[in-house]
């Protein structure tokens, strides 16, 4: 291999290290699709732009009616690495390597550039993934550079099979009623690993959290009867008519899977008592919902934990976030405690400063390279700390309310502490009902079961007090006679 060239091993690094989870296939190819859709939309302003994903005969297909690739750049783009022509401030995918993410998960990758759908003008480039895997086993693999490898496994198809392309896209030809350009990616004969991901019952739900898709209409339409919430979500998802240059944190695209539109799987019934929106300075917008009674994990509510988005594409959740923050010394408590705390609320953080905050190579966390990135992480750390403190303040207040011997002054102090912690979390004034101890009920008016419960609690409380006193006075203990010794002591005292 010549000095200064990129080795063939870079493909292994990209596909096995950077893209080690099958679902990233959907992220990478949809990123490329929505970049093209976004460009087309900015030029045509209001066209019908779509990305569609579907399965057919054990093949996975991605189709969009965006700008496609300029025909004179298609071959060079397909054969090159890190030559995408994108910039990180304007495009979701900008590193020029995402198209290789499907290699481990299929037998053949086909990229079809739709220059003019109506005139049946297509370009096609294929990668033989089986051949690549065989070459990996050879002694000469690491002697190849990237260009030499692609010449072995990649091919520009001189005469694309138009009939096959039309057959694959026939059910989706409506995308090209008013447009002629687009792009099609075909993963032929997907592996069992990828198929298992797709067959999982939570798969479409996972796509909804992952991809830049719209909120359900019930969240952004005032007529749906959710006046408490719709303005907030509409502000996140819709352009500001008074400010044409304002960023849209949750900008979405029409994406379909097997003919069904994909939505962010968030509904009104997943929102807790409070729904708040705050800015993490100039870096991000944070939307979070929590309860004013208890911050605890609700396994029936999928909107739990923290999800960070960049261009409305999921970057990471608390599973990646918490360990990373601890690595940088921004969280002081144990991983388990912090995870239990953040999973007691639901939060989405939308990065809006793409100049200073960008994704790392794996697109699983931010690229921590400068002061801005660290400042952003510090703000997230402070937010998580406010969740942690609110959780324990509410827990202390709730516990005290249930204890019969808690006086009203102590209860009031605990309530105030909980209220202050919640206001810090909410970053605004909220309410927390005062719950004084109830007036005592006449013992004789209670049921026999309730009377016995009170008697049991009274005896247990007094007995515990006597046991502590007994243990503080004795020096020798005999486990065989301890109970009888205690009864003798008790009768004498």
Order of alpha helices (4+ residues) and beta strands (2+ residues): alpha-alpha-beta-beta-alpha-beta-beta-alpha-alpha-beta-alpha-beta-alpha-alpha-alpha-alpha-beta-beta-beta-beta-beta-beta-alpha-alpha-beta-alpha-alpha-alpha-alpha
